[in-house]
Amino acid sequence: MPMSLLEEWLTLYLTPNLGPTGCKNLVEWFGSPGKALKASREELRKVKNLRGPLWEHLGRPELRQAATEELRRAERQGMTILCWDDRDYPDWLRHIPNQPVILYLKGDAAVLAEPGISIVGSRAASSYGLRMAETLAGQLARLGITVVSGLAQGIDTAAHRGAMKGGGSTVAVLGCGLDLIYPPENRDLYRAIPAHGALVSEYPLGTRPDAFRFPARNRIISGLSRGVVVVEATGKSGSLITANLALEQGREVFAVPGQADSLKSTGCHKLLQDGAKLVTSIADIIGEFTGNQRNWQTEERMPERAELEVDEQNILEALEHYPRSIDEVIVASGLPPERVSELLLMLEIKGYCEVLPGQQYRTK
């Protein structure tokens, strides 16, 4: 029975030691994956830029069978496999260096048609970083912009959740097979995303989340985006790899500043020193692409503070986005401790501030 074009691509893709670049080289040399699979040893020796001899593996019957079984396994789990020639393959990925030739997808392929905005950052994020990531993602989602990230804990998780809370779409690019949930702590998020966008991976089903796979995964995150926003990153963060890949792909790079002495933001500050665009609100992102610098953040603010009592407004003026202890708020406001406690509780109930562990408070 003749193989489909997708089965031919998968057979090439599952060939040991070939990889995405090798697949592309063979197809470009012979004109199609089918012709590459039928090539003789002598013909294969003439192909340039191939790593090692392939005639021992290429086109083996067991690889063809593996490709057919891979398709069946994907279908059973509600997944789609896109090859490089597929009309649903995202066009922006076609033009990045070392583009993936196979994409496994669970969810809506249509969300990949238009490039989104990536939000990436530290796994061990601070409450400030998590809040910024979720807020920016929610605002982008409400404007109909897809939020792309990597399903990791920390900033990635906040970005995906913010997009879904904002009623928009999100794409999670995995560094393992699409049938594996990694990290396992994000099981619920993994299950929720396909209804709000898509899970994506270039790795065959069953591929373990080995550390070396994640830097390669990052080129897909940036490739699916018009720009990459880094929210909290140390000087050795993997998010900086994503930022560098974005520059190589001609994407915009943005960075959210942190406190000057925050180790969690040293990578972001380095990006800003190197020319990344500073982000304090969604206006800094949208304005870069539209030239429209209207204050998107203002449009989503809480009701006017004029509705609050004078003492409540006084407390809000004493608070900042960075957490402050209740003692600092008492000193800054000049009000009695009992009154400050009462006002903070009221402001929390009304949604103007939030309380953190250790009686730390900040504005929302």
C-alpha positions in Angstrom: 0.0 0.0 0.0 1.5 3.4 -1.0 2.6 5.7 1.8 1.0 9.1 2.3 3.2 12.2 2.0 3.0 12.6 5.8 4.1 9.0 6.4 7.1 9.6 4.1 8.1 12.7 6.0 7.7 10.8 9.3 9.8 7.9 8.0 12.6 10.3 7.2 12.1 12.1 10.5 12.4 8.9 12.5 15.6 7.8 10.8 18.4 7.7 13.4 20.9 10.6 13.3 19.2 12.5 10.5 17.4 15.4 12.3 15.4 18.3 10.9 18.2 19.7 8.9 19.1 16.3 7.4 15.5 15.7 6.4 15.4 19.1 4.6 18.7 18.5 2.9 17.5 15.1 1.5 14.1 16.4 0.4 15.7 19.5 -1.3 18.3 17.2 -3.0 15.9 14.6 -4.3 12.8 16.7 -4.7 10.5 14.8 -2.3 10.7 12.6 0.8 9.4 9.6 -1.2 12.3 9.9 -3.7 14.8 10.3 -0.9 13.6 7.1 0.8 14.1 5.2 -2.5 17.6 6.6 -3.1 20.5 4.2 -3.6 23.6 4.1 -1.6 25.5 5.7 -4.5 23.0 8.5 -4.8 23.1 9.2 -1.0 26.8 9.5 -1.1 26.5 12.5 -3.4 24.2 14.5 -1.0 26.0 17.4 0.6 25.9 18.3 4.3 24.7 14.9 5.6 26.1 13.6 8.9 27.5 10.1 8.5 26.3 7.2 6.3 22.5 6.9 6.2 22.1 3.9 3.8 22.1 1.5 6.7 18.9 3.1 8.1 17.1 5.1 5.4 13.9 3.5 4.2 14.1 0.4 6.4 10.8 -1.4 6.6 10.7 -1.1 10.4 11.0 2.7 10.1 8.1 2.8 7.7 6.1 0.7 10.1 7.1 3.0 13.0 5.9 6.0 11.0 2.5 4.4 10.4 2.2 3.5 14.1 3.2 7.0 15.1 0.3 8.4 13.1 -2.1 5.9 14.7 -1.0 6.7 18.2 -1.3 10.5 17.5 -4.8 10.0 16.1 -5.9 7.9 19.1 -4.8 10.8 21.5 -6.5 13.5 19.5 -3.3 14.9 18.0 -2.5 16.2 14.6 0.9 15.8 12.9 1.9 18.6 10.4 4.8 18.1 8.0 6.7 20.9 6.4 4.7 20.7 3.2 1.3 20.8 5.0 -0.9 23.8 4.3 -1.5 24.2 8.0 2.1 24.4 8.8 2.7 27.9 10.3 4.3 30.0 7.6 6.5 32.0 10.0 8.3 28.9 11.0 9.1 28.0 7.4 11.6 30.9 7.3 13.6 30.5 10.5 17.0 28.8 10.6 16.7 25.0 11.3 12.9 25.0 11.1 11.2 21.9 12.4 10.0 19.6 9.6 7.4 17.9 11.8 5.1 19.4 14.3 2.8 17.5 16.7 -0.2 19.5 17.6 -3.1 19.1 20.0 -5.7 21.8 19.8 -6.6 24.3 17.1 -4.0 24.6 14.3 -5.6 28.0 13.3 -3.9 29.7 16.3 -0.6 29.1 14.6 -1.5 30.9 11.4 -0.9 34.4 12.9 2.3 35.0 14.9 1.6 35.9 18.5 3.7 37.4 21.3 5.9 35.1 23.5 6.2 35.7 27.2 9.1 33.8 28.9 11.1 34.0 32.1 12.3 32.4 35.3 10.9 29.2 36.6 11.6 30.5 40.2 9.8 33.7 39.6 8.9 36.3 42.2 5.3 37.4 42.9 6.1 40.6 41.0 7.3 38.6 37.9 4.2 36.3 38.1 1.9 39.3 38.3 3.5 41.1 35.4 3.5 38.0 33.2 -0.2 37.2 33.9 -1.3 40.9 33.5 0.5 41.4 30.2 -0.7 38.0 28.9 -4.3 38.8 29.9 -4.2 42.2 28.2 -2.7 40.8 25.0 -5.3 38.1 24.9 -8.1 40.6 25.2 -6.8 42.3 22.1 -6.9 39.0 20.2 -3.2 38.3 20.3 -2.1 34.7 20.9 0.3 34.3 23.9 3.1 31.8 23.3 5.2 30.2 26.0 6.8 26.9 27.1 4.5 25.4 29.8 7.4 25.6 32.4 6.6 26.6 36.0 6.9 30.2 36.9 6.6 32.9 34.2 5.5 30.5 31.5 2.6 29.2 33.7 1.5 32.7 34.6 1.5 33.7 30.9 -0.6 30.8 29.8 -3.1 31.3 32.7 -3.3 35.0 32.0 -4.1 34.5 28.4 -6.9 32.0 29.2 -8.3 34.3 32.0 -8.3 37.1 29.4 -10.5 35.0 27.1 -7.9 34.6 24.4 -5.7 31.9 23.0 -2.3 30.5 24.1 0.2 28.1 22.6 2.5 26.0 24.7 5.6 24.6 23.0 6.9 21.5 24.8 10.4 20.2 25.1 9.3 16.5 25.1 6.8 14.3 23.3 3.3 15.7 23.2 2.0 12.7 25.1 4.1 13.4 28.2 3.1 16.1 30.7 6.1 18.1 31.8 6.4 19.5 34.4 3.9 17.1 36.0 2.8 20.0 38.3 1.2 21.6 35.2 -1.1 18.7 34.5 -4.3 20.8 34.7 -2.8 23.5 32.5 -1.7 20.9 30.0 -5.3 19.6 29.8 -6.9 23.0 29.6 -4.7 24.6 26.9 -6.0 22.7 23.8 -9.5 24.2 24.3 -7.9 27.7 24.4 -5.2 27.3 21.7 -2.7 24.5 21.2 0.0 22.3 22.6 2.9 21.9 20.2 6.1 19.8 20.0 8.6 18.8 17.3 9.5 15.6 19.2 8.2 12.1 18.5 5.7 10.7 21.0 7.4 9.3 24.0 10.4 11.5 23.9 11.6 12.3 27.4 12.1 15.9 28.6 15.9 15.8 28.5 17.6 19.1 29.4 19.3 19.5 26.0 16.0 19.6 24.2 14.7 22.8 25.7 17.2 25.2 24.1 16.2 23.7 20.7 12.5 24.1 21.7 13.0 27.8 22.3 13.6 28.5 18.6 10.0 27.4 18.0 8.7 29.7 20.8 10.3 32.7 19.2 9.6 31.5 15.7 5.8 31.5 16.4 6.0 35.1 17.6 6.3 38.7 16.4 8.2 39.5 19.6 9.5 37.9 22.8 8.9 39.5 26.2 11.3 38.4 28.9 9.9 38.8 32.4 12.5 38.0 35.1 15.6 36.2 34.0 19.0 35.6 35.6 22.2 36.1 33.7 22.2 32.4 32.8 18.5 32.0 32.1 17.3 29.9 29.2 15.0 32.8 28.4 18.1 34.7 27.2 18.6 31.9 24.6 15.0 32.5 23.4 15.8 36.3 23.2 18.9 35.6 21.1 17.1 33.3 18.8 14.4 35.9 18.4 17.0 38.4 17.2 18.5 35.9 14.8 14.9 35.3 13.4 14.3 39.0 13.0 11.8 39.2 15.9 11.5 42.0 18.4 12.9 41.6 21.9 11.3 43.2 25.0 12.3 43.0 28.7 10.4 43.9 31.9 12.7 45.7 34.4 13.0 44.5 38.0 14.5 46.1 41.1 18.0 47.3 40.5 19.4 44.8 43.0 17.3 41.8 42.0 19.3 38.8 41.0 16.1 37.5 39.3 16.2 40.4 36.8 19.9 40.6 35.9 19.2 39.0 32.6 16.4 41.4 31.8 18.6 44.4 32.7 21.4 43.0 30.4 18.9 42.7 27.6 17.8 46.3 28.2 21.5 47.5 28.2 21.9 45.7 24.9 19.0 47.4 23.2 15.9 45.4 24.1 12.7 47.5 24.4 11.6 48.3 27.9 8.1 47.1 28.9 6.2 48.6 31.8 2.8 48.1 30.3 1.1 46.6 27.2 1.4 50.0 25.4 5.2 49.4 25.1 4.5 46.2 23.2 1.6 47.2 21.0 3.1 50.5 20.2 6.2 48.9 18.7 4.1 47.2 16.0 1.3 49.7 15.5 3.0 53.0 16.3 0.1 53.7 18.6 1.2 54.6 22.0 -2.2 55.1 23.6 -2.3 54.0 27.2 -3.7 50.5 27.0 -3.0 50.0 30.7 -5.1 52.9 31.7 -8.1 51.4 29.9 -8.1 48.4 32.2 -7.6 50.2 35.5 -9.7 49.8 38.6 -12.7 52.3 39.1 -11.7 55.8 39.9 -10.1 56.3 43.3 -12.4 59.2 43.8 -14.9 56.6 44.9 -12.7 55.7 47.9 -12.6 57.4 51.3 -9.8 59.9 51.9 -8.0 57.5 54.3 -8.3 54.7 51.7 -6.7 56.9 49.1 -4.0 57.8 51.6 -3.2 54.1 52.1 -3.1 53.4 48.3 -0.6 56.3 48.0 1.6 54.6 50.6 1.5 51.3 48.7 3.6 50.4 45.7 3.8 47.5 43.2 6.6 46.1 45.2 5.5 44.6 48.5 5.7 46.8 51.6 5.4 45.6 55.2 2.5 46.8 57.3 4.9 48.8 59.4 6.2 50.7 56.3 2.6 51.5 55.3 1.8 52.8 58.8 4.9 55.1 58.7 4.2 56.3 55.2 0.5 57.0 55.8 0.8 58.6 59.2 -2.3 56.7 60.4 -2.8 54.7 63.6 -1.9 50.9 63.2 -5.5 49.8 64.0 -6.8 52.1 61.3 -4.2 51.0 58.7 -5.1 47.3 59.3 -8.8 48.1 58.9 -8.2 50.1 55.7 -5.9 47.5 54.1 -8.6 44.8 54.7 -11.2 47.0 53.0 -8.9 47.8 50.0 -8.2 44.1 49.7 -11.9 43.3 49.6 -12.5 46.0 47.0 -9.7 44.6 44.8 -7.2 47.5 45.1 -4.4 45.7 46.9 -3.3 42.2 47.8 -1.7 40.7 50.9 1.3 38.5 50.6 3.0 36.2 53.2 4.6 38.0 56.2 2.0 40.8 56.2 3.4 42.3 53.0 1.0 44.5 50.9 1.1 45.9 47.4 -1.2 47.5 44.9 -2.8 45.5 42.1 
